[in-house]
Amino acid sequence: MDAKQFLSEYASKNHKDDPDWIKTQVNKKIQSVGGLLSEEGAILLIASEHGYATETLPMEGEPDKEYKKIEPTGYTELSDAMLDLIWATTNGGAYMRYPKEPLVAKVEKIYDAEKPKYGFADLSTTVKLSDNRGNVKYFQFEDKGKFINEGKVFPANYMSTAVQSVRGQLIGKVIAIYKWELYKSNKGKFYLTSSHYTQFDIVDESKFETLDEGDIIDELYEPIDEEEGI
């Protein structure tokens, strides 16, 4: 059984009252990776997220939450000082916060997917990001399966596989990552990862607002070594 047939049977069993379910999900998946994914690639990802690899039909997850995207007006400064500020002004727990504003940065390098040593992700793709001030950070796009916590079902989101599928088209692009996670370790080190709801857009930096000198005090931080932290 190929992915298209699997998804057709899945939709007929779980979404029989919505004949456009597959078309809607395919469009959403393509847009979730900046419009770079092919229809065939989107179908394979959606099928995998719903159990295609094991050919089982898992529990239905929550529908995607509709939200209004914040239009990026410039790069996110990737200094530790700025991440500290984002952390301090964002709701969340003691170790994980969920910024409402997108993370906007340029894709410098995409590494091969690996099985993470920690956490529950199936695969993780490290992406090297830069801002326009010489700072660099590493973002973990993860394949996350469906997850149930206190009765709440979080949908599967295979961002690692999606990024690898469009890897050649992403290098050098500026992207806005929505619904991302910011983790802070006991030692104060920041980790940037995808969530069960993460998606990203390709953005045109020529439309960014010009920063006025002094908008951000440069003395607050020093540029981070490009190859540090990987």
LOVOLO-616779 format. One record per residue: residue in one letter; x negated, z, y of N, C-alpha, C in turn. Coordinates in nm, 3 decimals. Layout:
! LOVOLO-616779
[node 'A',[X,Z,Y],[X,Z,Y],[X,Z,Y]]
...
! end
This chain:
! LOVOLO-616779
[node 'M',[-0.084,0.000,-0.120],[0.000,0.000,0.000],[-0.088,0.000,0.125]]
[node 'D',[-0.066,-0.098,0.214],[-0.147,-0.099,0.335],[-0.083,-0.009,0.442]]
[node 'A',[-0.154,0.009,0.554],[-0.109,0.102,0.657],[0.025,0.060,0.717]]
[node 'K',[0.043,-0.070,0.736],[0.168,-0.118,0.797],[0.287,-0.089,0.708]]
[node 'Q',[0.273,-0.112,0.579],[0.381,-0.085,0.485],[0.408,0.065,0.476]]
[node 'F',[0.299,0.143,0.471],[0.314,0.289,0.467],[0.393,0.339,0.588]]
[node 'L',[0.356,0.288,0.707],[0.421,0.333,0.829],[0.567,0.290,0.833]]
[node 'S',[0.595,0.171,0.780],[0.733,0.122,0.774],[0.819,0.213,0.686]]
[node 'E',[0.764,0.252,0.570],[0.838,0.341,0.480],[0.853,0.480,0.541]]
[node 'Y',[0.747,0.525,0.609],[0.754,0.656,0.675],[0.864,0.657,0.780]]
[node 'A',[0.869,0.551,0.862],[0.969,0.543,0.969],[1.111,0.535,0.911]]
[node 'S',[1.128,0.462,0.802],[1.261,0.448,0.742],[1.312,0.580,0.686]]
[node 'K',[1.219,0.668,0.645],[1.259,0.798,0.590],[1.275,0.905,0.698]]
[node 'N',[1.190,0.898,0.799],[1.186,1.007,0.898],[1.243,0.972,1.034]]
[node 'H',[1.260,0.843,1.062],[1.310,0.800,1.193],[1.410,0.686,1.178]]
[node 'K',[1.498,0.699,1.079],[1.593,0.591,1.049],[1.692,0.567,1.162]]
[node 'D',[1.710,0.667,1.251],[1.801,0.650,1.364],[1.733,0.591,1.487]]
[node 'D',[1.604,0.561,1.474],[1.529,0.505,1.587],[1.454,0.381,1.539]]
[node 'P',[1.519,0.264,1.546],[1.458,0.141,1.495],[1.332,0.098,1.571]]
[node 'D',[1.313,0.150,1.692],[1.197,0.113,1.772],[1.085,0.216,1.764]]
[node 'W',[1.095,0.309,1.668],[0.997,0.419,1.662],[0.855,0.366,1.645]]
[node 'I',[0.833,0.274,1.551],[0.698,0.222,1.527],[0.644,0.152,1.651]]
[node 'K',[0.725,0.068,1.712],[0.682,-0.004,1.832],[0.645,0.092,1.944]]
[node 'T',[0.727,0.197,1.961],[0.701,0.296,2.066],[0.571,0.371,2.039]]
[node 'Q',[0.550,0.412,1.913],[0.430,0.487,1.878],[0.304,0.401,1.891]]
[node 'V',[0.315,0.274,1.854],[0.201,0.183,1.866],[0.161,0.167,2.012]]
[node 'N',[0.260,0.148,2.098],[0.231,0.133,2.241],[0.167,0.260,2.297]]
[node 'K',[0.217,0.376,2.257],[0.160,0.503,2.303],[0.016,0.518,2.256]]
[node 'K',[-0.010,0.482,2.131],[-0.145,0.498,2.077],[-0.243,0.405,2.147]]
[node 'I',[-0.202,0.282,2.174],[-0.289,0.188,2.245],[-0.321,0.241,2.384]]
[node 'Q',[-0.220,0.292,2.453],[-0.242,0.345,2.587],[-0.324,0.473,2.585]]
[node 'S',[-0.320,0.547,2.474],[-0.393,0.674,2.467],[-0.543,0.654,2.466]]
[node 'V',[-0.589,0.534,2.439],[-0.732,0.504,2.443],[-0.759,0.393,2.545]]
[node 'G',[-0.693,0.403,2.657],[-0.720,0.313,2.769],[-0.679,0.170,2.748]]
[node 'G',[-0.590,0.144,2.652],[-0.544,0.008,2.628],[-0.642,-0.078,2.551]]
[node 'L',[-0.749,-0.018,2.498],[-0.855,-0.095,2.431],[-0.828,-0.120,2.284]]
[node 'L',[-0.736,-0.045,2.224],[-0.713,-0.052,2.080],[-0.623,-0.170,2.046]]
[node 'S',[-0.652,-0.237,1.935],[-0.566,-0.347,1.889],[-0.441,-0.289,1.824]]
[node 'E',[-0.341,-0.373,1.807],[-0.218,-0.328,1.741],[-0.245,-0.284,1.598]]
[node 'E',[-0.331,-0.360,1.529],[-0.365,-0.326,1.390],[-0.438,-0.192,1.385]]
[node 'G',[-0.528,-0.171,1.480],[-0.600,-0.044,1.485],[-0.507,0.072,1.514]]
[node 'A',[-0.410,0.050,1.603],[-0.314,0.154,1.636],[-0.229,0.190,1.514]]
[node 'I',[-0.185,0.089,1.441],[-0.104,0.113,1.321],[-0.182,0.195,1.219]]
[node 'L',[-0.309,0.161,1.199],[-0.391,0.235,1.103],[-0.409,0.381,1.146]]
[node 'L',[-0.432,0.403,1.275],[-0.448,0.540,1.325],[-0.319,0.620,1.307]]
[node 'I',[-0.208,0.562,1.346],[-0.079,0.633,1.336],[-0.048,0.665,1.190]]
[node 'A',[-0.069,0.568,1.102],[-0.044,0.591,0.960],[-0.134,0.702,0.907]]
[node 'S',[-0.262,0.702,0.948],[-0.354,0.806,0.903],[-0.311,0.944,0.951]]
[node 'E',[-0.262,0.950,1.075],[-0.218,1.077,1.132],[-0.093,1.130,1.063]]
[node 'H',[-0.024,1.041,0.992],[0.098,1.084,0.922],[0.080,1.085,0.770]]
[node 'G',[-0.047,1.088,0.724],[-0.073,1.109,0.583],[-0.112,0.987,0.503]]
[node 'Y',[-0.144,0.876,0.567],[-0.175,0.753,0.493],[-0.294,0.768,0.399]]
[node 'A',[-0.394,0.844,0.438],[-0.514,0.858,0.355],[-0.482,0.916,0.218]]
[node 'T',[-0.384,1.008,0.216],[-0.347,1.072,0.089],[-0.215,1.018,0.036]]
[node 'E',[-0.156,0.926,0.110],[-0.028,0.866,0.073],[0.079,0.971,0.045]]
[node 'T',[0.086,1.072,0.132],[0.191,1.172,0.127],[0.264,1.170,0.260]]
[node 'L',[0.383,1.222,0.261],[0.461,1.227,0.383],[0.470,1.371,0.430]]
[node 'P',[0.385,1.412,0.526],[0.381,1.552,0.571],[0.499,1.587,0.660]]
[node 'M',[0.506,1.715,0.693],[0.611,1.764,0.783],[0.606,1.692,0.917]]
[node 'E',[0.721,1.665,0.970],[0.729,1.599,1.101],[0.684,1.694,1.211]]
[node 'G',[0.600,1.647,1.301],[0.550,1.729,1.410],[0.639,1.723,1.532]]
[node 'E',[0.600,1.797,1.635],[0.675,1.793,1.759],[0.659,1.658,1.825]]
[node 'P',[0.761,1.610,1.898],[0.744,1.484,1.971],[0.643,1.500,2.083]]
[node 'D',[0.582,1.389,2.123],[0.487,1.394,2.233],[0.556,1.446,2.359]]
[node 'K',[0.491,1.537,2.426],[0.548,1.591,2.549],[0.523,1.495,2.664]]
[node 'E',[0.631,1.461,2.734],[0.616,1.373,2.849],[0.558,1.454,2.965]]
[node 'Y',[0.465,1.395,3.037],[0.408,1.464,3.151],[0.362,1.360,3.252]]
[node 'K',[0.353,1.403,3.374],[0.311,1.314,3.482],[0.160,1.319,3.496]]
[node 'K',[0.098,1.203,3.479],[-0.048,1.197,3.491],[-0.090,1.214,3.636]]
[node 'I',[-0.199,1.285,3.654],[-0.258,1.300,3.787],[-0.352,1.183,3.809]]
[node 'E',[-0.328,1.105,3.913],[-0.411,0.988,3.941],[-0.549,1.032,3.988]]
[node 'P',[-0.656,0.991,3.918],[-0.792,1.033,3.958],[-0.831,0.975,4.094]]
[node 'T',[-0.895,1.057,4.174],[-0.943,1.011,4.305],[-1.095,1.016,4.314]]
[node 'G',[-1.160,1.061,4.206],[-1.305,1.069,4.207],[-1.355,1.128,4.077]]
[node 'Y',[-1.486,1.131,4.062],[-1.548,1.189,3.943],[-1.524,1.341,3.939]]
[node 'T',[-1.521,1.394,3.818],[-1.529,1.539,3.800],[-1.677,1.578,3.803]]
[node 'E',[-1.714,1.670,3.890],[-1.853,1.715,3.894],[-1.885,1.790,3.764]]
[node 'L',[-1.986,1.746,3.693],[-2.019,1.802,3.563],[-2.128,1.908,3.569]]
[node 'S',[-2.133,1.982,3.678],[-2.228,2.093,3.689],[-2.169,2.218,3.625]]
[node 'D',[-2.253,2.311,3.587],[-2.205,2.439,3.534],[-2.124,2.515,3.640]]
[node 'A',[-2.165,2.500,3.768],[-2.093,2.568,3.875],[-1.948,2.519,3.883]]
[node 'M',[-1.929,2.387,3.869],[-1.794,2.333,3.875],[-1.713,2.372,3.752]]
[node 'L',[-1.776,2.371,3.634],[-1.705,2.413,3.513],[-1.666,2.560,3.522]]
[node 'D',[-1.750,2.640,3.584],[-1.715,2.781,3.608],[-1.591,2.791,3.697]]
[node 'L',[-1.584,2.706,3.799],[-1.470,2.706,3.889],[-1.344,2.660,3.817]]
[node 'I',[-1.356,2.554,3.736],[-1.242,2.506,3.658],[-1.194,2.616,3.564]]
[node 'W',[-1.289,2.683,3.499],[-1.256,2.792,3.406],[-1.180,2.903,3.478]]
[node 'A',[-1.229,2.941,3.593],[-1.170,3.054,3.667],[-1.031,3.024,3.720]]
[node 'T',[-0.998,2.897,3.738],[-0.869,2.860,3.799],[-0.774,2.796,3.698]]
[node 'T',[-0.803,2.811,3.569],[-0.721,2.750,3.464],[-0.667,2.856,3.370]]
[node 'N',[-0.540,2.841,3.331],[-0.479,2.934,3.237],[-0.534,2.913,3.096]]
[node 'G',[-0.531,3.018,3.017],[-0.576,3.008,2.879],[-0.620,3.141,2.826]]
[node 'G',[-0.688,3.138,2.712],[-0.731,3.261,2.649],[-0.870,3.302,2.691]]
[node 'A',[-0.927,3.393,2.613],[-1.059,3.447,2.646],[-1.170,3.345,2.624]]
[node 'Y',[-1.146,3.251,2.532],[-1.251,3.154,2.499],[-1.210,3.009,2.524]]
[node 'M',[-1.081,2.981,2.535],[-1.036,2.842,2.550],[-0.940,2.829,2.666]]
[node 'R',[-0.963,2.729,2.751],[-0.874,2.699,2.862],[-0.832,2.553,2.854]]
[node 'Y',[-0.718,2.520,2.918],[-0.660,2.387,2.908],[-0.635,2.331,3.049]]
[node 'P',[-0.736,2.269,3.110],[-0.722,2.218,3.247],[-0.609,2.116,3.260]]
[node 'K',[-0.535,2.125,3.370],[-0.426,2.030,3.396],[-0.479,1.900,3.455]]
[node 'E',[-0.587,1.909,3.530],[-0.642,1.789,3.591],[-0.730,1.715,3.490]]
[node 'P',[-0.736,1.582,3.499],[-0.817,1.506,3.403],[-0.966,1.526,3.426]]
[node 'L',[-1.041,1.508,3.321],[-1.187,1.506,3.330],[-1.227,1.360,3.351]]
[node 'V',[-1.288,1.331,3.465],[-1.319,1.192,3.502],[-1.471,1.174,3.502]]
[node 'A',[-1.522,1.086,3.417],[-1.666,1.068,3.404],[-1.697,0.932,3.343]]
[node 'K',[-1.824,0.894,3.351],[-1.869,0.766,3.295],[-1.925,0.787,3.154]]
[node 'V',[-1.888,0.696,3.064],[-1.938,0.701,2.926],[-2.078,0.640,2.921]]
[node 'E',[-2.177,0.722,2.889],[-2.316,0.676,2.883],[-2.358,0.639,2.741]]
[node 'K',[-2.312,0.715,2.643],[-2.353,0.691,2.505],[-2.248,0.749,2.411]]
[node 'I',[-2.228,0.682,2.298],[-2.136,0.730,2.195],[-2.214,0.744,2.065]]
[node 'Y',[-2.214,0.862,2.008],[-2.288,0.889,1.886],[-2.201,0.862,1.763]]
[node 'D',[-2.264,0.856,1.646],[-2.190,0.834,1.523],[-2.102,0.955,1.493]]
[node 'A',[-1.990,0.930,1.429],[-1.899,1.039,1.391],[-1.963,1.126,1.283]]
[node 'E',[-1.938,1.254,1.292],[-1.993,1.349,1.195],[-1.887,1.453,1.158]]
[node 'K',[-1.905,1.514,1.044],[-1.822,1.627,1.005],[-1.872,1.750,1.081]]
[node 'P',[-1.790,1.811,1.166],[-1.837,1.926,1.245],[-1.870,2.046,1.156]]
[node 'K',[-1.970,2.122,1.199],[-2.012,2.240,1.123],[-1.912,2.354,1.138]]
[node 'Y',[-1.843,2.358,1.253],[-1.749,2.466,1.279],[-1.612,2.408,1.318]]
[node 'G',[-1.510,2.490,1.307],[-1.376,2.446,1.346],[-1.303,2.377,1.233]]
[node 'F',[-1.191,2.317,1.267],[-1.102,2.260,1.165],[-1.086,2.109,1.177]]
[node 'A',[-1.165,2.044,1.261],[-1.155,1.899,1.277],[-1.211,1.828,1.154]]
[node 'D',[-1.151,1.714,1.119],[-1.199,1.635,1.006],[-1.327,1.561,1.042]]
[node 'L',[-1.331,1.504,1.163],[-1.448,1.433,1.212],[-1.462,1.460,1.362]]
[node 'S',[-1.584,1.444,1.412],[-1.608,1.463,1.555],[-1.705,1.357,1.605]]
[node 'T',[-1.673,1.298,1.720],[-1.761,1.201,1.784],[-1.809,1.258,1.916]]
[node 'T',[-1.941,1.271,1.931],[-1.999,1.320,2.056],[-2.016,1.204,2.153]]
[node 'V',[-1.967,1.223,2.275],[-1.979,1.121,2.379],[-2.054,1.181,2.498]]
[node 'K',[-2.158,1.114,2.539],[-2.238,1.157,2.655],[-2.172,1.106,2.782]]
[node 'L',[-2.137,1.198,2.871],[-2.069,1.166,2.996],[-2.157,1.200,3.116]]
[node 'S',[-2.141,1.125,3.223],[-2.214,1.155,3.347],[-2.121,1.147,3.466]]
[node 'D',[-2.158,1.218,3.574],[-2.082,1.206,3.698],[-2.166,1.123,3.796]]
[node 'N',[-2.133,1.127,3.923],[-2.206,1.049,4.023],[-2.308,1.134,4.099]]
[node 'R',[-2.345,1.250,4.039],[-2.440,1.340,4.104],[-2.558,1.374,4.014]]
[node 'G',[-2.575,1.300,3.906],[-2.688,1.322,3.817],[-2.666,1.424,3.708]]
[node 'N',[-2.544,1.476,3.696],[-2.513,1.574,3.591],[-2.465,1.504,3.465]]
[node 'V',[-2.493,1.565,3.352],[-2.453,1.512,3.222],[-2.390,1.624,3.138]]
[node 'K',[-2.283,1.591,3.066],[-2.224,1.682,2.970],[-2.187,1.602,2.846]]
[node 'Y',[-2.163,1.672,2.736],[-2.127,1.609,2.610],[-1.986,1.649,2.571]]
[node 'F',[-1.904,1.549,2.541],[-1.763,1.573,2.507],[-1.742,1.544,2.359]]
[node 'Q',[-1.669,1.634,2.292],[-1.641,1.617,2.150],[-1.499,1.562,2.131]]
[node 'F',[-1.489,1.436,2.090],[-1.360,1.379,2.053],[-1.341,1.406,1.904]]
[node 'E',[-1.233,1.476,1.869],[-1.216,1.523,1.731],[-1.093,1.463,1.664]]
[node 'D',[-1.104,1.443,1.533],[-0.988,1.409,1.451],[-0.921,1.539,1.411]]
[node 'K',[-0.806,1.566,1.468],[-0.734,1.690,1.439],[-0.608,1.658,1.359]]
[node 'G',[-0.592,1.725,1.246],[-0.471,1.709,1.167],[-0.358,1.793,1.222]]
[node 'K',[-0.240,1.775,1.166],[-0.126,1.856,1.209],[-0.153,2.003,1.182]]
[node 'F',[-0.110,2.087,1.276],[-0.143,2.229,1.269],[-0.020,2.309,1.305]]
[node 'I',[0.009,2.412,1.226],[0.126,2.496,1.248],[0.080,2.636,1.284]]
[node 'N',[0.128,2.687,1.396],[0.092,2.822,1.440],[0.216,2.892,1.493]]
[node 'E',[0.254,2.998,1.426],[0.372,3.076,1.465],[0.495,2.987,1.480]]
[node 'G',[0.512,2.895,1.385],[0.629,2.809,1.383],[0.619,2.685,1.470]]
[node 'K',[0.515,2.676,1.552],[0.497,2.560,1.639],[0.408,2.458,1.569]]
[node 'V',[0.453,2.332,1.567],[0.378,2.227,1.500],[0.305,2.141,1.603]]
[node 'F',[0.173,2.136,1.591],[0.093,2.052,1.680],[0.066,1.919,1.610]]
[node 'P',[0.091,1.806,1.676],[0.077,1.676,1.611],[-0.068,1.641,1.581]]
[node 'A',[-0.088,1.557,1.481],[-0.222,1.506,1.452],[-0.267,1.414,1.565]]
[node 'N',[-0.396,1.414,1.591],[-0.452,1.328,1.695],[-0.595,1.291,1.655]]
[node 'Y',[-0.615,1.168,1.608],[-0.745,1.126,1.555],[-0.826,1.058,1.665]]
[node 'M',[-0.872,1.138,1.761],[-0.945,1.083,1.875],[-1.085,1.036,1.836]]
[node 'S',[-1.150,1.101,1.740],[-1.282,1.057,1.696],[-1.275,0.916,1.638]]
[node 'T',[-1.180,0.894,1.550],[-1.162,0.762,1.489],[-1.124,0.659,1.594]]
[node 'A',[-1.040,0.698,1.688],[-0.999,0.605,1.794],[-1.118,0.563,1.880]]
[node 'V',[-1.201,0.659,1.918],[-1.318,0.628,2.001],[-1.415,0.538,1.925]]
[node 'Q',[-1.437,0.566,1.798],[-1.525,0.480,1.719],[-1.470,0.339,1.706]]
[node 'S',[-1.337,0.326,1.705],[-1.275,0.194,1.691],[-1.299,0.107,1.813]]
[node 'V',[-1.315,0.169,1.931],[-1.334,0.092,2.055],[-1.471,0.122,2.117]]
[node 'R',[-1.563,0.167,2.034],[-1.693,0.215,2.080],[-1.766,0.115,2.170]]
[node 'G',[-1.774,-0.010,2.127],[-1.847,-0.110,2.204],[-1.786,-0.140,2.339]]
[node 'Q',[-1.657,-0.117,2.353],[-1.588,-0.146,2.478],[-1.592,-0.031,2.578]]
[node 'L',[-1.633,0.087,2.532],[-1.628,0.207,2.616],[-1.756,0.234,2.693]]
[node 'I',[-1.870,0.189,2.640],[-1.998,0.219,2.704],[-2.000,0.164,2.847]]
[node 'G',[-2.034,0.252,2.941],[-2.042,0.213,3.081],[-1.910,0.221,3.157]]
[node 'K',[-1.801,0.253,3.086],[-1.671,0.264,3.150],[-1.651,0.404,3.208]]
[node 'V',[-1.573,0.412,3.316],[-1.530,0.541,3.370],[-1.395,0.572,3.311]]
[node 'I',[-1.380,0.690,3.253],[-1.255,0.728,3.189],[-1.201,0.857,3.247]]
[node 'A',[-1.070,0.871,3.241],[-1.002,0.996,3.279],[-0.942,1.054,3.153]]
[node 'I',[-0.991,1.170,3.111],[-0.947,1.234,2.987],[-0.841,1.339,3.021]]
[node 'Y',[-0.722,1.321,2.965],[-0.610,1.413,2.991],[-0.591,1.508,2.872]]
[node 'K',[-0.538,1.627,2.903],[-0.507,1.728,2.802],[-0.630,1.763,2.717]]
[node 'W',[-0.740,1.796,2.786],[-0.862,1.832,2.716],[-0.877,1.983,2.712]]
[node 'E',[-0.974,2.029,2.633],[-0.998,2.172,2.616],[-1.136,2.209,2.668]]
[node 'L',[-1.144,2.324,2.732],[-1.272,2.377,2.781],[-1.296,2.509,2.711]]
[node 'Y',[-1.403,2.513,2.631],[-1.438,2.633,2.554],[-1.561,2.699,2.616]]
[node 'K',[-1.560,2.832,2.623],[-1.673,2.907,2.677],[-1.718,3.009,2.573]]
[node 'S',[-1.845,3.000,2.532],[-1.897,3.090,2.430],[-1.929,3.227,2.488]]
[node 'N',[-1.962,3.320,2.399],[-1.999,3.455,2.443],[-2.122,3.453,2.534]]
[node 'K',[-2.207,3.352,2.517],[-2.328,3.341,2.599],[-2.303,3.263,2.728]]
[node 'G',[-2.177,3.223,2.750],[-2.143,3.154,2.873],[-2.164,3.004,2.871]]
[node 'K',[-2.192,2.946,2.754],[-2.211,2.802,2.745],[-2.076,2.732,2.729]]
[node 'F',[-2.060,2.620,2.800],[-1.935,2.546,2.795],[-1.940,2.434,2.692]]
[node 'Y',[-1.825,2.413,2.625],[-1.807,2.302,2.532],[-1.678,2.230,2.571]]
[node 'L',[-1.682,2.097,2.576],[-1.569,2.016,2.616],[-1.519,1.939,2.495]]
[node 'T',[-1.391,1.957,2.459],[-1.339,1.896,2.338],[-1.199,1.838,2.362]]
[node 'S',[-1.158,1.753,2.268],[-1.023,1.698,2.272],[-0.926,1.797,2.208]]
[node 'S',[-0.797,1.777,2.234],[-0.693,1.863,2.179],[-0.598,1.779,2.093]]
[node 'H',[-0.493,1.841,2.046],[-0.391,1.768,1.970],[-0.312,1.671,2.057]]
[node 'Y',[-0.330,1.679,2.189],[-0.253,1.594,2.280],[-0.341,1.506,2.369]]
[node 'T',[-0.471,1.506,2.348],[-0.564,1.432,2.435],[-0.540,1.282,2.432]]
[node 'Q',[-0.553,1.220,2.548],[-0.557,1.075,2.562],[-0.643,1.044,2.683]]
[node 'F',[-0.685,0.918,2.697],[-0.764,0.884,2.814],[-0.730,0.745,2.866]]
[node 'D',[-0.758,0.725,2.994],[-0.740,0.596,3.061],[-0.875,0.543,3.108]]
[node 'I',[-0.886,0.412,3.116],[-0.998,0.350,3.185],[-0.961,0.347,3.333]]
[node 'V',[-1.050,0.391,3.421],[-1.018,0.397,3.564],[-1.117,0.313,3.644]]
[node 'D',[-1.072,0.268,3.759],[-1.152,0.184,3.848],[-1.216,0.272,3.954]]
[node 'E',[-1.348,0.294,3.943],[-1.414,0.385,4.037],[-1.421,0.329,4.178]]
[node 'S',[-1.398,0.199,4.196],[-1.400,0.142,4.330],[-1.284,0.194,4.415]]
[node 'K',[-1.185,0.252,4.348],[-1.069,0.306,4.420],[-1.083,0.455,4.449]]
[node 'F',[-1.195,0.514,4.409],[-1.215,0.656,4.433],[-1.232,0.684,4.582]]
[node 'E',[-1.186,0.802,4.622],[-1.207,0.845,4.759],[-1.354,0.876,4.781]]
[node 'T',[-1.404,0.851,4.900],[-1.543,0.879,4.934],[-1.557,1.026,4.969]]
[node 'L',[-1.652,1.093,4.901],[-1.676,1.234,4.929],[-1.745,1.251,5.063]]
[node 'D',[-1.696,1.343,5.142],[-1.764,1.377,5.267],[-1.882,1.468,5.236]]
[node 'E',[-1.988,1.453,5.310],[-2.106,1.538,5.290],[-2.067,1.684,5.311]]
[node 'G',[-2.096,1.766,5.213],[-2.065,1.908,5.226],[-1.935,1.947,5.159]]
[node 'D',[-1.862,1.849,5.099],[-1.740,1.884,5.026],[-1.772,1.983,4.914]]
[node 'I',[-1.886,1.958,4.850],[-1.934,2.049,4.746],[-2.077,2.084,4.781]]
[node 'I',[-2.108,2.210,4.781],[-2.242,2.253,4.822],[-2.342,2.224,4.711]]
[node 'D',[-2.434,2.134,4.740],[-2.530,2.093,4.637],[-2.616,2.208,4.590]]
[node 'E',[-2.641,2.307,4.677],[-2.728,2.417,4.639],[-2.670,2.506,4.530]]
[node 'L',[-2.541,2.488,4.499],[-2.478,2.571,4.398],[-2.528,2.540,4.258]]
[node 'Y',[-2.586,2.422,4.242],[-2.629,2.386,4.109],[-2.749,2.295,4.113]]
[node 'E',[-2.811,2.280,3.997],[-2.918,2.184,3.981],[-2.874,2.083,3.877]]
[node 'P',[-2.911,1.955,3.891],[-2.874,1.854,3.791],[-2.923,1.895,3.653]]
[node 'I',[-2.843,1.862,3.552],[-2.875,1.902,3.415],[-2.955,1.792,3.345]]
[node 'D',[-3.053,1.833,3.267],[-3.134,1.738,3.190],[-3.044,1.650,3.105]]
[node 'E',[-3.065,1.520,3.110],[-2.981,1.423,3.039],[-2.968,1.454,2.892]]
[node 'E',[-3.078,1.485,2.828],[-3.076,1.498,2.683],[-3.056,1.640,2.636]]
[node 'E',[-3.027,1.732,2.728],[-3.009,1.872,2.691],[-2.876,1.893,2.623]]
[node 'G',[-2.873,1.974,2.521],[-2.748,2.021,2.462],[-2.696,1.939,2.348]]
[node 'I',[-2.773,1.844,2.295],[-2.719,1.766,2.184],[-2.804,1.789,2.059]]
! end
